[in-house]
């Protein structure tokens, strides 16, 4: 490009223009700010937007990365060693404070926005266009889940490494005819390896590099780049193979990823359409978005995808001379490929946390559109610039409205429920959270909302029966459990819940029948045998109850309740040594169980071993003085063959 002559200092001005300035030329950026400064401002603005997230705690799956593992945890899913290493370091450095994790996300997003600016200018965008579109990229609401959600960081971090690798691989020295022999490519390899070992979304980076070389501002000959491409592909193949070979990385079934079984092709197409939709117009945030079988069976998602592809194709053809349009379409398309929900893959249905790399391509297309408007509306360039700036401001406003969603689980799930008024899933998750927090009334209200949205879902009624049981409303629990068995006659959990509700109401015969039905359906689950033992004990079938508890313990030898109840059954049958052993196992598994220690002390008394009973009394004294006084009364008033404590239900 020929150099331009600058106007001499002190030149006279007419109408606010310097003499000698190119006619009709305008700039989007303040003239005193260079590209490096603009890139820095865009990155800082993107990071500052997420400052409120620094105060947030462990929300949703974030607990998998910290408190649940005590040493920083590991990657939430599969083989992502660099991500796991980063998170362990953050845990140790920050002493378990989630603020450090959020700060890392904020900084990564700021760097990602800065790298976007560099990529846009490398594709020929002016500093002004790159600045405005970088502001839009940093403020895009589709990034909230990636930045404000600690567990949603993987694809974002991988994209940051991937962009850095692409820019490192396209320095002037490496693009020269002799660049194939330059050792500087090693830095690009290292960055790409970091990306591939952080999230599989980065595996398309080698193909993006090839597209940049072919469709960038200057076409790079493949002969000088073959060694570079081979190195990138080798790293990608190795990361891909490790991902599949690493133990414990088997993908979840479609049903567990928010997708209907038997609708794989429809799910892929619908997910692609949803991603394209969220790029242009993000829907209200829904952390548990799913695809219903009805939506998968309709033609709507496919039609949406076809229309979006047609519009994108028409735009790229119109702007085919603009490298930002060509490369933007390539990154958008390739960025979608590894995040679609294929069978045997890891991706869920249209998760916004995975959209970071495709959004790079989308905003590059916006840059191409902005450049087209600048060229077409030469007399209104300031209006175009102001409109773009307002669009970035509106995006920032939408992002600020979304960030509080991630403050805690309740706000997140309430927002998810509001975002999908016909989807019961957010309310089921909200009910589980309230139940875990010890608020059964709130859990029941959430389940009623779930049932109102889908009255034919067995899971809602089964959970409702459990919650009603914690409230002691056993008659209502029975009604809910019966409805669950009607909707899903092969649901072992539904039958077990019905058996429990019946047993609690003294309907022993019906309880045994329901509990037997549960173990007939699934004999591999210890809680189902435990429930059968409770029902049989209520029917005075002590031998059958003992066998049921023994089966439960054969499947799960750590069940304190089963050991305690089995001890009570053995004691009632006069098998005192076995009763003592059962209570001792319960105490061994759960030393803080007051009931198990009381029963063990009473078993020692019945066996005449007052010394060991006294040892247990000393421990109980430290745990509960009132219980210790009650035990002392047994020492004084009961003979060693007194009755054991009642079994725990």
C-alpha positions as CSV (number, residue, x, y, z in Angstrom):
1,X,0.0,0.0,0.0
2,X,1.5,3.4,-1.0
3,X,2.4,5.7,1.9
4,X,0.2,8.7,2.5
5,X,1.6,12.2,2.8
6,X,0.6,13.9,6.1
7,X,-0.6,17.4,6.2
8,X,2.1,19.9,7.2
9,X,2.0,21.1,10.8
10,X,0.1,24.3,11.2
11,X,-1.7,23.9,7.9
12,X,-4.7,26.2,7.5
13,X,-8.1,24.6,8.0
14,X,-11.3,25.3,6.1
15,X,-14.6,23.9,7.3
16,X,-12.9,21.8,9.9
17,X,-10.8,19.8,7.4
18,X,-7.0,19.8,6.9
19,X,-5.8,20.7,3.5
20,X,-4.6,17.7,1.6
21,X,-6.7,15.2,3.5
22,X,-8.2,12.5,1.2
23,X,-11.7,13.5,0.1
24,X,-14.6,11.7,1.8
25,X,-12.3,9.9,4.2
26,X,-13.5,9.5,7.8
27,X,-12.5,7.5,10.7
28,X,-14.5,5.6,13.3
29,X,-11.9,6.0,16.0
30,X,-10.7,9.1,17.8
31,X,-7.6,10.2,15.8
32,X,-5.4,10.4,18.8
33,X,-5.9,6.7,19.8
34,X,-3.8,4.1,18.0
35,X,-4.9,0.5,17.3
36,X,-3.0,-0.8,20.3
37,X,-4.7,1.6,22.6
38,X,-8.1,0.8,21.1
39,X,-7.5,-2.9,21.5
40,X,-6.6,-2.4,25.2
41,X,-9.7,-0.2,25.8
42,X,-11.9,-2.9,24.3
43,X,-10.4,-5.6,26.4
44,X,-10.7,-3.6,29.6
45,X,-14.3,-2.7,28.8
46,X,-15.1,-6.4,28.3
47,X,-13.5,-7.3,31.7
48,X,-15.1,-4.4,33.6
49,X,-18.5,-5.4,32.4
50,X,-18.2,-8.6,34.5
51,X,-16.9,-7.1,37.7
52,X,-20.2,-7.8,39.5
53,X,-19.5,-11.6,39.1
54,X,-16.5,-11.4,41.4
55,X,-18.8,-11.5,44.4
56,X,-20.6,-14.7,43.4
57,X,-20.0,-18.0,45.0
58,X,-20.2,-21.7,44.0
59,X,-23.3,-21.9,41.7
60,X,-24.7,-24.9,39.9
61,X,-21.9,-27.2,38.7
62,X,-19.3,-24.8,40.1
63,X,-19.3,-26.9,43.3
64,X,-17.7,-29.7,41.2
65,X,-14.7,-27.6,40.7
66,X,-14.1,-26.6,44.3
67,X,-15.9,-27.5,47.6
68,X,-16.9,-31.0,46.4
69,X,-13.3,-31.9,45.8
70,X,-11.4,-29.9,48.3
71,X,-8.3,-29.5,46.2
72,X,-9.8,-27.6,43.3
73,X,-11.5,-30.5,41.7
74,X,-11.0,-31.4,38.1
75,X,-12.5,-30.6,34.8
76,X,-16.3,-31.0,35.1
77,X,-16.3,-33.4,32.1
78,X,-13.8,-35.8,30.7
79,X,-10.2,-35.4,29.7
80,X,-9.3,-31.7,30.0
81,X,-6.0,-31.8,31.9
82,X,-4.9,-28.2,31.5
83,X,-8.3,-27.0,32.7
84,X,-8.0,-29.3,35.7
85,X,-4.5,-28.1,36.5
86,X,-5.6,-24.4,36.3
87,X,-8.5,-25.1,38.7
88,X,-6.4,-26.9,41.2
89,X,-3.9,-24.0,41.2
90,X,-6.7,-21.5,41.7
91,X,-8.1,-23.5,44.6
92,X,-4.7,-23.6,46.3
93,X,-3.7,-20.0,45.5
94,X,-7.1,-18.6,46.6
95,X,-7.6,-20.9,49.6
96,X,-10.9,-22.0,48.1
97,X,-12.3,-18.5,47.4
98,X,-14.5,-18.5,44.3
99,X,-13.5,-14.9,43.6
100,X,-10.2,-16.0,42.1
101,X,-12.0,-18.3,39.7
102,X,-14.3,-15.5,38.7
103,X,-11.3,-13.2,38.3
104,X,-9.6,-15.7,35.9
105,X,-12.8,-15.8,33.8
106,X,-13.0,-12.0,33.7
107,X,-9.3,-11.7,32.6
108,X,-9.7,-14.5,30.0
109,X,-12.7,-12.7,28.5
110,X,-10.8,-9.4,28.4
111,X,-7.9,-11.1,26.6
112,X,-10.3,-12.8,24.2
113,X,-11.8,-9.4,23.3
114,X,-8.3,-8.0,22.8
115,X,-7.3,-11.0,20.5
116,X,-10.6,-10.5,18.6
117,X,-9.5,-6.9,17.8
118,X,-6.1,-8.1,16.6
119,X,-7.7,-10.8,14.4
120,X,-10.2,-8.3,12.9
121,X,-7.4,-5.8,12.0
122,X,-5.3,-8.7,10.6
123,X,-8.2,-9.4,8.2
124,X,-8.1,-5.8,6.9
125,X,-10.7,-4.2,9.2
126,X,-10.0,-0.5,10.0
127,X,-9.1,0.3,13.6
128,X,-12.5,2.0,14.0
129,X,-14.5,-1.0,12.8
130,X,-12.3,-3.4,14.8
131,X,-12.9,-1.3,17.9
132,X,-16.6,-1.1,17.6
133,X,-17.1,-4.7,16.9
134,X,-14.6,-5.7,19.7
135,X,-16.9,-3.7,22.0
136,X,-19.8,-5.7,20.7
137,X,-17.9,-9.0,21.1
138,X,-17.0,-8.2,24.7
139,X,-20.6,-7.2,25.6
140,X,-22.4,-9.9,23.6
141,X,-25.0,-11.5,26.0
142,X,-24.2,-14.9,24.6
143,X,-21.0,-14.9,26.6
144,X,-22.6,-14.5,30.1
145,X,-22.7,-18.2,30.8
146,X,-19.1,-18.6,29.8
147,X,-17.7,-15.8,31.8
148,X,-20.0,-15.5,34.9
149,X,-20.3,-19.3,35.4
150,X,-17.1,-20.9,36.6
151,X,-18.0,-24.3,35.2
152,X,-18.8,-22.7,31.8
153,X,-15.3,-21.5,31.2
154,X,-13.8,-24.4,29.3
155,X,-14.8,-23.4,25.8
156,X,-14.0,-19.7,26.4
157,X,-10.4,-20.5,27.6
158,X,-9.9,-22.9,24.7
159,X,-11.0,-20.2,22.3
160,X,-8.6,-17.7,23.8
161,X,-5.7,-20.1,23.4
162,X,-6.9,-20.9,19.9
163,X,-7.1,-17.3,18.8
164,X,-3.6,-16.7,20.2
165,X,-2.3,-19.8,18.3
166,X,-3.8,-18.5,15.0
167,X,-2.3,-15.1,15.4
168,X,1.1,-16.6,16.4
169,X,1.0,-18.8,13.3
170,X,0.3,-15.8,11.0
171,X,3.2,-13.5,11.8
172,X,5.0,-12.0,8.8
173,X,8.0,-14.2,9.3
174,X,5.9,-17.4,9.2
175,X,3.9,-16.3,6.2
176,X,7.0,-15.7,4.1
177,X,8.1,-18.3,1.6
178,X,10.9,-19.3,4.0
179,X,8.5,-19.4,7.0
180,X,8.2,-23.1,6.9
181,X,11.6,-23.4,8.3
182,X,11.2,-20.9,11.1
183,X,11.2,-22.2,14.7
184,X,8.8,-19.4,15.7
185,X,5.9,-21.8,14.9
186,X,6.6,-23.7,18.1
187,X,4.8,-20.9,20.1
188,X,1.7,-21.5,17.9
189,X,1.9,-25.2,18.6
190,X,2.2,-24.7,22.3
191,X,-0.9,-22.4,22.3
192,X,-2.9,-24.8,20.2
193,X,-2.0,-27.7,22.4
194,X,-3.2,-25.7,25.4
195,X,-6.4,-25.0,23.6
196,X,-7.0,-28.7,22.7
197,X,-6.3,-29.9,26.2
198,X,-8.8,-27.4,27.6
199,X,-11.8,-28.1,25.5
200,X,-12.6,-30.1,22.4
201,X,-14.1,-27.0,20.7
202,X,-10.6,-26.0,19.8
203,X,-10.0,-29.1,17.6
204,X,-11.1,-27.2,14.5
205,X,-8.2,-24.7,14.9
206,X,-6.0,-26.3,12.1
207,X,-8.8,-25.9,9.6
208,X,-9.4,-22.3,10.6
209,X,-5.7,-21.7,10.0
210,X,-5.9,-23.2,6.6
211,X,-9.0,-21.0,5.8
212,X,-7.2,-17.9,7.0
213,X,-4.3,-18.6,4.7
214,X,-6.6,-19.2,1.8
215,X,-9.2,-16.5,2.3
216,X,-7.4,-13.9,4.3
217,X,-6.3,-10.6,2.9
218,X,-3.2,-12.2,1.3
219,X,-3.3,-15.8,0.0
220,X,-0.5,-17.9,1.5
221,X,0.9,-20.7,-0.6
222,X,0.3,-24.1,0.9
223,X,3.8,-25.4,-0.1
224,X,5.5,-23.3,2.6
225,X,2.8,-24.1,5.2
226,X,2.6,-27.9,4.8
227,X,4.9,-28.5,7.8
228,X,2.8,-26.1,9.9
229,X,-0.4,-27.7,9.0
230,X,1.0,-31.2,9.7
231,X,2.1,-30.0,13.2
232,X,-1.3,-28.6,14.0
233,X,-3.1,-31.7,12.8
234,X,-0.8,-34.0,14.8
235,X,-1.5,-32.1,18.0
236,X,-5.2,-32.1,17.3
237,X,-5.3,-35.9,16.5
238,X,-3.3,-36.6,19.7
239,X,-5.7,-34.5,21.8
240,X,-8.7,-36.2,20.2
241,X,-7.3,-39.7,20.8
242,X,-6.5,-38.9,24.4
243,X,-10.0,-37.6,24.9
244,X,-11.5,-40.9,23.9
245,X,-8.9,-43.1,25.5
246,X,-8.9,-41.5,28.9
247,X,-10.9,-43.6,31.4
248,X,-14.2,-42.2,32.6
249,X,-14.9,-39.9,29.7
250,X,-17.8,-41.8,28.1
251,X,-20.4,-39.3,26.8
252,X,-23.7,-39.2,28.6
253,X,-26.8,-40.6,26.8
254,X,-28.9,-38.1,24.8
255,X,-31.6,-38.1,27.4
256,X,-29.2,-36.8,30.0
257,X,-28.1,-34.0,27.7
258,X,-31.6,-32.5,27.2
259,X,-32.3,-34.5,24.0
260,X,-35.0,-37.0,23.1
261,X,-33.9,-40.5,22.4
262,X,-34.1,-41.6,18.8
263,X,-34.0,-38.1,17.5
264,X,-30.3,-37.7,16.9
265,X,-30.4,-36.0,13.5
266,X,-33.2,-33.7,14.4
267,X,-31.3,-32.8,17.6
268,X,-28.2,-31.8,15.7
269,X,-30.1,-29.7,13.2
270,X,-32.2,-28.0,15.9
271,X,-29.1,-27.3,18.0
272,X,-27.4,-25.7,15.1
273,X,-30.4,-23.5,14.4
274,X,-30.6,-22.6,18.0
275,X,-26.9,-21.6,18.1
276,X,-27.4,-19.3,15.1
277,X,-30.4,-17.8,16.6
278,X,-28.7,-17.0,19.9
279,X,-25.8,-15.3,18.0
280,X,-28.2,-12.8,16.5
281,X,-30.8,-12.6,19.3
282,X,-29.9,-14.5,22.5
283,X,-33.0,-15.9,24.1
284,X,-33.6,-15.5,27.8
285,X,-30.9,-17.3,29.7
286,X,-31.9,-20.9,30.5
287,X,-29.1,-23.0,32.1
288,X,-31.1,-26.2,31.6
289,X,-32.3,-25.7,28.0
290,X,-33.6,-28.9,26.5
291,X,-35.2,-30.1,23.2
292,X,-38.7,-31.6,23.6
293,X,-39.7,-34.6,21.5
294,X,-42.5,-32.4,20.0
295,X,-40.0,-29.7,18.9
296,X,-37.7,-32.3,17.5
297,X,-40.5,-33.8,15.4
298,X,-41.6,-30.5,14.0
299,X,-40.2,-28.8,10.9
300,X,-39.7,-25.5,12.7
301,X,-36.0,-26.0,13.7
302,X,-35.0,-27.3,10.3
303,X,-36.7,-24.3,8.6
304,X,-35.0,-21.9,10.9
305,X,-31.6,-23.4,10.2
306,X,-32.2,-23.3,6.4
307,X,-33.3,-19.7,6.5
308,X,-30.3,-18.7,8.6
309,X,-27.9,-20.5,6.2
310,X,-29.5,-18.9,3.2
311,X,-29.2,-15.4,4.7
312,X,-25.5,-16.0,5.8
313,X,-24.7,-17.4,2.3
314,X,-26.2,-14.4,0.6
315,X,-24.4,-12.0,2.7
316,X,-21.0,-13.7,2.3
317,X,-21.5,-13.9,-1.5
318,X,-22.3,-10.1,-1.5
319,X,-19.2,-9.3,0.6
320,X,-17.0,-12.0,-1.0
321,X,-14.2,-9.5,-1.5
322,X,-14.0,-8.8,2.2
323,X,-11.7,-11.2,4.2
324,X,-13.7,-10.5,7.4
325,X,-16.9,-11.9,5.8
326,X,-15.1,-15.0,4.3
327,X,-13.2,-15.9,7.5
328,X,-16.1,-14.9,9.7
329,X,-18.4,-17.4,8.0
330,X,-15.7,-20.1,8.2
331,X,-15.1,-19.6,11.9
332,X,-18.9,-19.6,12.6
333,X,-19.4,-22.8,10.6
334,X,-16.3,-24.7,11.9
335,X,-16.9,-23.4,15.5
336,X,-20.4,-25.0,15.5
337,X,-19.2,-28.4,14.4
338,X,-17.5,-29.7,17.6
339,X,-20.3,-28.4,19.9
340,X,-23.3,-30.0,18.3
341,X,-24.9,-33.0,20.2
342,X,-23.8,-36.0,18.2
343,X,-24.4,-39.5,19.6
344,X,-21.2,-40.6,21.3
345,X,-20.0,-37.0,21.8
346,X,-20.1,-34.8,24.9
347,X,-22.1,-31.7,23.9
348,X,-25.5,-30.9,25.4
349,X,-28.3,-29.2,23.5
350,X,-27.5,-25.6,22.5
351,X,-25.5,-24.6,25.6
352,X,-24.5,-20.9,25.5
353,X,-21.3,-21.7,27.4
354,X,-20.1,-23.5,24.2
355,X,-20.8,-20.6,21.8
356,X,-17.6,-18.6,22.4
357,X,-15.7,-19.7,19.3
358,X,-18.6,-19.5,16.9
359,X,-19.4,-16.0,18.2
360,X,-16.0,-14.9,17.0
361,X,-17.1,-15.7,13.5
362,X,-20.5,-14.1,13.9
363,X,-19.0,-10.8,15.1
364,X,-16.5,-10.8,12.2
365,X,-19.5,-11.0,9.9
366,X,-20.9,-7.9,11.8
367,X,-17.5,-6.2,11.1
368,X,-18.0,-7.0,7.4
369,X,-21.5,-5.5,7.6
370,X,-20.2,-2.4,9.3
371,X,-17.5,-1.9,6.7
372,X,-20.1,-2.3,3.9
373,X,-22.3,0.3,5.5
374,X,-19.3,2.6,5.9
375,X,-18.5,2.2,2.2
376,X,-22.1,2.6,1.0
377,X,-23.1,5.6,3.3
378,X,-20.0,7.8,2.9
379,X,-22.0,10.8,3.9
380,X,-23.4,9.3,7.1
381,X,-20.4,7.5,8.5
382,X,-20.7,9.2,11.8
383,X,-24.3,7.9,12.0
384,X,-23.2,4.4,11.2
385,X,-20.5,4.6,13.9
386,X,-23.0,6.0,16.4
387,X,-25.5,3.2,15.6
388,X,-22.8,0.5,16.1
389,X,-21.8,2.1,19.4
390,X,-25.4,2.1,20.6
391,X,-25.8,-1.5,19.6
392,X,-22.7,-2.4,21.7
393,X,-24.2,-0.4,24.6
394,X,-27.5,-2.3,24.3
395,X,-25.6,-5.6,24.3
396,X,-23.8,-4.5,27.4
397,X,-27.1,-3.5,29.0
398,X,-28.5,-7.0,28.2
399,X,-25.4,-8.6,29.6
400,X,-25.6,-6.7,32.9
401,X,-29.2,-7.8,33.2
402,X,-28.1,-11.5,32.8
403,X,-25.1,-11.5,35.1
404,X,-27.1,-11.5,38.4
405,X,-28.7,-14.7,37.2
406,X,-25.5,-16.5,38.3
407,X,-25.5,-15.1,41.8
408,X,-26.9,-18.2,43.4
409,X,-28.8,-21.4,42.4
410,X,-32.2,-20.0,43.2
411,X,-31.9,-16.9,41.1
412,X,-30.4,-19.1,38.3
413,X,-33.2,-21.6,38.3
414,X,-35.9,-19.0,38.7
415,X,-34.5,-17.2,35.6
416,X,-34.3,-20.6,33.8
417,X,-37.9,-21.3,34.6
418,X,-39.0,-17.8,33.4
419,X,-37.1,-18.3,30.2
420,X,-38.9,-21.5,29.3
421,X,-42.5,-21.2,30.6
422,X,-43.5,-24.6,29.2
423,X,-40.5,-26.6,30.3
424,X,-40.8,-28.4,33.6
425,X,-37.1,-29.1,33.9
426,X,-36.1,-25.9,35.6
427,X,-38.8,-26.4,38.3
428,X,-37.6,-30.0,38.9
429,X,-34.1,-28.7,39.4
430,X,-35.4,-25.9,41.7
431,X,-37.3,-28.4,43.7
432,X,-34.2,-30.6,44.2
433,X,-32.3,-27.5,45.3
434,X,-34.9,-26.5,47.9
435,X,-35.2,-30.1,49.1
436,X,-31.4,-30.2,49.6
437,X,-31.5,-26.9,51.5
438,X,-34.1,-28.3,53.9
439,X,-37.1,-26.3,52.5
440,X,-39.7,-28.9,51.6
441,X,-42.5,-26.3,51.3
442,X,-40.6,-24.4,48.6
443,X,-39.7,-27.7,46.9
444,X,-43.4,-28.7,46.9
445,X,-44.4,-25.4,45.3
446,X,-41.7,-25.9,42.5
447,X,-43.0,-29.4,41.8
448,X,-46.5,-28.2,41.5
449,X,-45.3,-25.7,38.9
450,X,-43.5,-28.5,37.1
451,X,-46.7,-30.7,37.1
452,X,-48.7,-27.7,35.8
453,X,-46.4,-27.5,32.8
454,X,-46.3,-31.2,32.1
455,X,-48.9,-33.3,34.0
456,X,-47.7,-36.5,32.4
457,X,-44.2,-36.7,33.8
458,X,-43.6,-39.5,36.3
459,X,-40.5,-37.9,37.8
460,X,-42.5,-34.9,39.0
461,X,-45.0,-37.1,40.9
462,X,-42.3,-39.3,42.3
463,X,-40.4,-36.4,43.7
464,X,-43.6,-34.8,45.0
465,X,-44.4,-38.0,46.9
466,X,-40.9,-37.8,48.6
467,X,-41.3,-34.2,49.6
468,X,-44.8,-34.8,50.9
469,X,-43.3,-37.6,53.0
470,X,-40.8,-35.3,54.6
471,X,-43.8,-33.1,55.6
472,X,-45.6,-36.1,57.1
473,X,-48.5,-35.8,54.6
474,X,-48.5,-39.5,53.8
475,X,-52.0,-39.7,52.3
476,X,-51.2,-37.0,49.7
477,X,-47.8,-38.8,49.1
478,X,-49.7,-42.0,48.4
479,X,-51.8,-40.2,45.8
480,X,-48.8,-38.7,44.0
481,X,-46.9,-42.0,44.1
482,X,-49.9,-43.9,42.6
483,X,-50.1,-41.3,39.8
484,X,-46.4,-41.9,39.2
485,X,-47.0,-45.7,38.9
486,X,-49.8,-45.1,36.4
487,X,-47.6,-42.9,34.2
488,X,-44.6,-45.3,34.5
489,X,-45.6,-48.8,35.5
490,X,-41.9,-49.9,35.1
491,X,-40.5,-47.2,37.4
492,X,-39.0,-49.0,40.4
493,X,-38.7,-45.6,42.2
494,X,-42.4,-44.9,41.8
495,X,-43.3,-48.2,43.3
496,X,-40.8,-47.8,46.2
497,X,-42.3,-44.4,47.0
498,X,-45.8,-45.9,47.0
499,X,-44.7,-48.7,49.3
500,X,-43.1,-46.2,51.7
501,X,-46.3,-44.0,51.8
502,X,-48.5,-47.0,52.4
503,X,-46.2,-48.4,55.2
504,X,-46.3,-45.0,57.0
505,X,-50.1,-45.1,57.0
506,X,-50.1,-48.7,58.5
507,X,-51.3,-50.3,55.2
508,X,-48.7,-53.0,55.6
509,X,-50.0,-55.6,53.1
510,X,-50.3,-53.0,50.3
511,X,-46.9,-51.6,51.2
512,X,-45.3,-55.0,50.9
513,X,-46.9,-55.6,47.5
514,X,-45.7,-52.2,46.2
515,X,-42.2,-52.7,47.6
516,X,-41.9,-56.2,46.1
517,X,-43.0,-54.7,42.8
518,X,-40.1,-52.2,43.0
519,X,-37.4,-54.9,43.6
520,X,-38.9,-57.1,40.8
521,X,-38.4,-54.2,38.4
522,X,-34.9,-53.4,39.6
523,X,-33.1,-55.8,42.0
524,X,-29.8,-54.0,41.8
525,X,-30.6,-51.0,44.0
526,X,-30.0,-51.1,47.7
527,X,-32.6,-48.5,48.7
528,X,-35.4,-50.6,47.1
529,X,-34.5,-53.6,49.3
530,X,-34.3,-51.4,52.3
531,X,-37.8,-50.1,51.7
532,X,-39.0,-53.7,51.3
533,X,-37.4,-54.5,54.6
534,X,-39.3,-51.6,56.3
535,X,-42.6,-52.8,54.8
536,X,-42.0,-56.4,55.8
537,X,-41.1,-55.4,59.3
538,X,-44.3,-53.4,59.6
539,X,-46.2,-56.6,58.6
540,X,-44.3,-58.4,61.4
541,X,-42.5,-60.6,58.8
542,X,-39.2,-60.4,60.7
543,X,-37.5,-63.1,58.7
544,X,-38.4,-61.6,55.4
545,X,-37.3,-58.1,56.7
546,X,-33.9,-59.5,57.7
547,X,-33.4,-61.1,54.3
548,X,-34.4,-57.8,52.6
549,X,-31.9,-55.8,54.7
550,X,-29.2,-58.4,54.1
551,X,-29.8,-58.0,50.3
552,X,-29.6,-54.2,50.7
553,X,-26.3,-54.5,52.5
554,X,-25.0,-56.9,49.9
555,X,-25.4,-54.1,47.4
556,X,-24.3,-51.3,49.6
557,X,-22.4,-52.2,52.8
558,X,-22.2,-48.5,53.9
559,X,-26.0,-48.1,54.5
560,X,-26.1,-47.2,58.2
561,X,-29.9,-47.4,58.3
562,X,-29.9,-50.9,57.0
563,X,-27.3,-52.0,59.5
564,X,-29.3,-50.4,62.3
565,X,-32.6,-51.9,61.3
566,X,-31.0,-55.3,60.7
567,X,-29.6,-55.1,64.2
568,X,-33.0,-54.4,65.6
569,X,-34.4,-57.4,63.7
570,X,-31.7,-59.7,65.0
571,X,-32.2,-58.5,68.5
572,X,-35.9,-59.2,68.3
573,X,-35.1,-62.7,67.0
574,X,-32.7,-63.3,70.0
575,X,-29.6,-63.3,67.7
576,X,-27.8,-60.9,70.1
577,X,-24.2,-61.4,68.8
578,X,-25.4,-60.7,65.2
579,X,-27.3,-57.7,66.5
580,X,-24.2,-56.3,68.2
581,X,-22.2,-56.8,65.1
582,X,-24.8,-54.9,63.0
583,X,-24.8,-52.0,65.4
584,X,-21.0,-52.0,65.6
585,X,-20.9,-51.7,61.7
586,X,-23.3,-48.8,61.8
587,X,-21.1,-47.0,64.4
588,X,-18.0,-47.8,62.3
589,X,-19.5,-46.3,59.2
590,X,-21.1,-43.3,60.9
591,X,-19.4,-42.6,64.3
592,X,-21.6,-39.5,64.8
593,X,-24.8,-41.6,64.7
594,X,-26.3,-41.2,68.1
595,X,-29.0,-43.8,67.4
596,X,-26.5,-46.4,66.3
597,X,-24.3,-45.8,69.5
598,X,-27.4,-46.1,71.7
599,X,-28.4,-49.3,70.1
600,X,-24.8,-50.7,70.4
601,X,-24.7,-49.8,74.1
602,X,-28.0,-51.6,74.7
603,X,-26.8,-54.6,72.8
604,X,-23.7,-54.8,75.1
605,X,-26.0,-54.5,78.1
606,X,-28.2,-57.4,76.8
607,X,-25.0,-59.5,76.4
608,X,-23.9,-58.6,79.9
609,X,-20.9,-56.6,78.7
610,X,-21.4,-53.6,80.9
611,X,-17.8,-52.4,80.5
612,X,-18.2,-51.8,76.8
613,X,-21.6,-50.4,77.2
614,X,-20.1,-47.9,79.6
615,X,-17.5,-46.9,77.0
616,X,-20.3,-46.1,74.6
617,X,-22.1,-44.1,77.3
618,X,-19.0,-41.9,77.7
619,X,-19.0,-41.1,74.0
620,X,-22.8,-40.5,74.0
621,X,-22.3,-38.2,77.0
622,X,-20.2,-35.9,74.8
623,X,-22.7,-36.1,72.0
624,X,-26.0,-35.7,73.9
625,X,-26.3,-35.4,77.7
626,X,-30.0,-36.2,77.7
627,X,-29.4,-39.4,75.7
628,X,-26.7,-40.4,78.2
629,X,-29.0,-39.9,81.1
630,X,-31.6,-42.1,79.4
631,X,-28.9,-44.8,78.9
632,X,-27.9,-44.5,82.5
633,X,-31.5,-45.4,83.5
634,X,-31.1,-48.6,81.5
635,X,-28.0,-49.4,83.4
636,X,-29.8,-48.9,86.7
637,X,-33.3,-50.1,86.0
638,X,-33.2,-52.5,83.0
639,X,-31.9,-56.0,83.1
640,X,-29.3,-57.0,80.4
641,X,-32.1,-58.6,78.3
642,X,-34.2,-55.5,78.0
643,X,-35.8,-54.6,74.6
644,X,-33.6,-53.0,71.9
645,X,-34.3,-49.6,70.5
646,X,-36.9,-49.4,67.7
647,X,-35.6,-49.7,64.2
648,X,-35.1,-46.5,62.2
649,X,-37.5,-45.9,59.4
